[in-house]
Protein backbone atom coordinates (compact mmCIF):
# COMPACT_ATOMS: atom_id res chain seq x y z
CA UNK A 1 0.00 0.00 0.00
CA UNK A 2 1.27 3.47 -0.88
CA UNK A 3 1.21 5.88 2.06
CA UNK A 4 2.78 8.95 0.50
CA UNK A 5 2.13 10.97 -2.62
CA UNK A 6 4.77 13.54 -3.49
CA UNK A 7 7.95 14.67 -1.82
CA UNK A 8 9.01 17.35 0.65
CA UNK A 9 12.47 18.69 -0.27
CA UNK A 10 13.61 21.47 2.04
CA UNK A 11 14.05 24.18 -0.60
CA UNK A 12 10.35 24.92 -1.19
CA UNK A 13 7.47 25.86 1.10
CA UNK A 14 5.96 22.58 2.26
CA UNK A 15 2.33 21.59 2.68
CA UNK A 16 1.50 18.23 4.24
CA UNK A 17 -1.96 17.03 3.17
CA UNK A 18 -3.42 14.26 5.33
CA UNK A 19 -6.44 12.66 3.68
CA UNK A 20 -7.32 9.12 2.67
CA UNK A 21 -8.81 10.23 -0.67
CA UNK A 22 -6.17 10.51 -3.43
CA UNK A 23 -8.61 12.39 -5.69
CA UNK A 24 -9.00 15.16 -3.10
CA UNK A 25 -5.22 15.39 -2.94
CA UNK A 26 -4.80 15.55 -6.70
CA UNK A 27 -7.44 18.27 -7.08
CA UNK A 28 -5.98 20.38 -4.30
CA UNK A 29 -2.40 19.91 -5.51
CA UNK A 30 -3.31 21.05 -9.03
CA UNK A 31 -5.06 24.15 -7.69
CA UNK A 32 -2.23 24.99 -5.28
CA UNK A 33 0.51 24.60 -7.86
CA UNK A 34 -1.44 26.63 -10.41
CA UNK A 35 -1.21 29.50 -7.93
CA UNK A 36 2.35 28.84 -6.78
CA UNK A 37 4.35 26.18 -8.65
CA UNK A 38 7.02 26.26 -5.92
CA UNK A 39 4.72 24.74 -3.31
CA UNK A 40 5.99 21.38 -2.23
CA UNK A 41 2.97 19.11 -1.70
CA UNK A 42 3.01 15.78 0.11
CA UNK A 43 -0.07 13.65 0.71
CA UNK A 44 -0.14 11.08 3.48
CA UNK A 45 -3.21 8.85 3.56
CA UNK A 46 -3.82 8.49 7.31
CA UNK A 47 -2.96 10.14 10.61
CA UNK A 48 -0.68 7.35 11.80
CA UNK A 49 1.61 7.54 8.78
CA UNK A 50 1.57 11.34 8.98
CA UNK A 51 2.89 11.16 12.54
CA UNK A 52 5.52 8.60 11.53
CA UNK A 53 6.55 10.90 8.66
CA UNK A 54 6.80 13.99 10.89
CA UNK A 55 8.93 12.13 13.42
CA UNK A 56 11.53 11.36 10.75
CA UNK A 57 11.98 15.02 9.76
CA UNK A 58 14.62 17.39 11.02
CA UNK A 59 13.23 20.75 12.20
CA UNK A 60 14.18 22.54 8.96
CA UNK A 61 12.43 19.82 6.93
CA UNK A 62 9.03 20.19 8.61
CA UNK A 63 6.09 21.39 6.54
CA UNK A 64 5.02 24.98 7.04
CA UNK A 65 1.33 24.02 6.88
CA UNK A 66 -0.65 20.84 7.55
CA UNK A 67 -4.05 20.38 5.90
CA UNK A 68 -5.99 17.63 7.65
CA UNK A 69 -9.14 15.61 6.98
CA UNK A 70 -11.19 14.40 9.94
CA UNK A 71 -12.64 11.11 8.75
CA UNK A 72 -9.75 8.69 8.24
CA UNK A 73 -8.87 5.20 9.32
CA UNK A 74 -6.29 4.26 11.98
CA UNK A 75 -5.96 7.78 13.49
CA UNK A 76 -8.66 10.31 12.60
CA UNK A 77 -8.12 14.04 12.36
CA UNK A 78 -9.13 14.78 15.95
CA UNK A 79 -6.72 12.16 17.30
CA UNK A 80 -3.97 13.49 15.03
CA UNK A 81 -4.52 17.02 16.33
CA UNK A 82 -4.33 15.85 19.96
CA UNK A 83 -1.05 14.02 19.37
CA UNK A 84 0.64 16.70 17.25
CA UNK A 85 -0.38 19.68 19.37
CA UNK A 86 0.93 17.97 22.51
CA UNK A 87 4.34 17.33 20.93
CA UNK A 88 6.77 20.24 21.32
CA UNK A 89 8.43 19.36 17.99
CA UNK A 90 5.23 19.89 15.99
CA UNK A 91 2.82 22.04 17.98
CA UNK A 92 3.85 25.26 16.21
CA UNK A 93 3.08 23.92 12.74
CA UNK A 94 -0.26 25.46 11.73
CA UNK A 95 -2.95 22.86 11.03
CA UNK A 96 -6.04 23.58 8.93
CA UNK A 97 -8.90 21.10 8.91
CA UNK A 98 -10.36 20.38 5.46
CA UNK A 99 -13.35 18.07 5.76
CA UNK A 100 -16.67 17.12 4.20
CA UNK A 101 -18.28 17.56 7.62
CA UNK A 102 -20.48 20.61 8.04
CA UNK A 103 -21.23 19.83 11.68
CA UNK A 104 -20.56 22.89 13.88
CA UNK A 105 -19.30 20.68 16.70
CA UNK A 106 -16.57 19.33 14.40
CA UNK A 107 -15.37 22.84 13.68
CA UNK A 108 -15.50 23.77 17.36
CA UNK A 109 -13.60 20.67 18.46
CA UNK A 110 -10.99 21.14 15.72
CA UNK A 111 -10.27 24.69 16.89
CA UNK A 112 -10.22 23.60 20.54
CA UNK A 113 -7.66 20.92 19.67
CA UNK A 114 -5.37 23.46 18.02
CA UNK A 115 -6.42 23.84 14.38
CA UNK A 116 -6.02 27.40 13.11
CA UNK A 117 -8.99 27.13 10.74
CA UNK A 118 -11.67 24.79 9.40
CA UNK A 119 -12.89 24.50 5.82
CA UNK A 120 -15.64 22.35 4.37
CA UNK A 121 -14.52 20.64 1.18
CA UNK A 122 -16.21 22.28 -1.79
CA UNK A 123 -17.90 20.29 -4.53
CA UNK A 124 -16.79 22.48 -7.44
CA UNK A 125 -13.45 23.21 -9.07
CA UNK A 126 -14.00 26.91 -8.45
CA UNK A 127 -14.56 26.24 -4.75
CA UNK A 128 -11.35 24.21 -4.54
CA UNK A 129 -9.46 27.04 -6.25
CA UNK A 130 -10.76 29.59 -3.72
CA UNK A 131 -9.74 27.41 -0.78
CA UNK A 132 -6.37 26.64 -2.43
CA UNK A 133 -5.77 30.38 -2.63
CA UNK A 134 -6.47 30.68 1.09
CA UNK A 135 -4.07 27.81 1.81
CA UNK A 136 -1.36 29.52 -0.26
CA UNK A 137 -1.83 32.69 1.80
CA UNK A 138 -1.60 30.73 5.06
CA UNK A 139 1.47 28.90 3.77
CA UNK A 140 3.14 32.18 2.75
CA UNK A 141 2.44 33.64 6.19
CA UNK A 142 3.81 30.53 7.92
CA UNK A 143 6.98 30.61 5.79
CA UNK A 144 7.51 34.27 6.64
CA UNK A 145 7.13 33.54 10.35
CA UNK A 146 9.50 30.57 10.25
CA UNK A 147 12.21 32.53 8.45
CA UNK A 148 11.75 35.55 10.71
CA UNK A 149 11.71 33.72 14.03
CA UNK A 150 13.73 30.64 13.09
N, C-alpha and C positions, 0 to 999 in steps of 0.2 A: 504494500500500500504506500502511495506517495503522500508524504506529510507536508511537503513544502512546495511552493510554486514561486519561483523567482530567486533572487539573490540580494544580499545586503552588503555590497562593498562599502567601505568607510568614506569614500570620496563624495558621495551624494547624500542629500537629505533622505532619511529612511522612514518609510511607513510600513509598519507591521499590521497586516490585515488578518484577523482571526475569525474565520467563518468556514463552516463545513460545506458550503455551496461554491464549487469552482466557477459557476456561471456568474454569481454575484462578484466574485473576485475579478474575473476577466472584464466585466462591464465597468467596474470601478477603476481598474488599472488603465483601461483605454481612455476613460474620461480624465483621469488624473494626468496621464502623460501627454494628453492633447493640450492641457493647460501648461504643464511644466515637464518637458521630456527628461529633465535631470532627476526627477523623483525616482528613488529606488524603492520598489514595491516588492514585498515578500508576503505571500499568503501561507498561513499555517492553518490546518483544517480542524484543530480542536485545541481547547485550553491547555491540556496536558502537554502536548508537543510544543505549544507556544512557551510555556514555562521552561521546558527543557532547552528550547532554543535560546531563550533569554539568559539562562544560567551559563551558557557556553561563551557568551559575548564578553569582551573586555568593555570597560566603560565607554571608550570612544567609539565602539562599534554598535552601541545600543540605538534602536530606532528613536527618532525624535517625536513620533506620534504612533499610538496604537489605536486601531479601529477594530471594535470588538462586537461580535454578534452575541446574543444572549442564549439562544436555543441551540446547544451543541451537545454532542455526546461526550462522555468521559468526565470533563470538567466544563460546566456551563459558564456563561459570561459572568454571572454573579460570583461564582466560586473563584473564577480567575481574578476578578477585581479584588476580592478579599485577600487572596494570596499575594498578589503583586503589590498592592498598596500597603501591606504589612512588611514588605521586604525593603530594607533601606537601599538596596542596589537599584530598585526599579520604581519606587514610589513617586519619584519626581517626573517620570515619563507620563505625559498627558495621555489619557485614555478617553476615547469617544465611543459611545455605544451606538451601533448601527443595526437596527433590528426591525423585523416585521411587526413586532408587538406595538400596539397603540395603547396598551393599558397604562393609565397614569401611575399606578403603583410600581410598574417596572421602571419608568423614568425616575420616580422618586427614589427607589431603592438604588438604582445605578448611581445617582448623584451622591446619595448617602455613603455609598461604598467607595467613592473617590473618582468617578467619571467626571470629566469636565463638561460634557455635553451629551445629549441623546438625540438621535435622529431616527425617524421611521423610514425604512427603505421605500423609496418611491417605486412606482410601477411604470414609469416612462423614462425614455432616454434623456429627455429634457430635465426631468427631476433628478436623475443621477448626475447629470452635468452640473446642476446647481449645487448639489451637496458636495460633489468633487471639488468645486471651486471653494467652498467653505473649508474643506479639509486641507486644500493647498494653503489657504490663509493661515489656518492653525499650525500647519507644518512650518511655514515660513516664520511665524512668530516663535515657535519652539526652537527652531534653528538659531534665530537671533539671540534668544535667551541663553542657549547652551554655549554659544561662542562668546557672549558677553560675560557670563558668570562661570564659565568653565565647568 
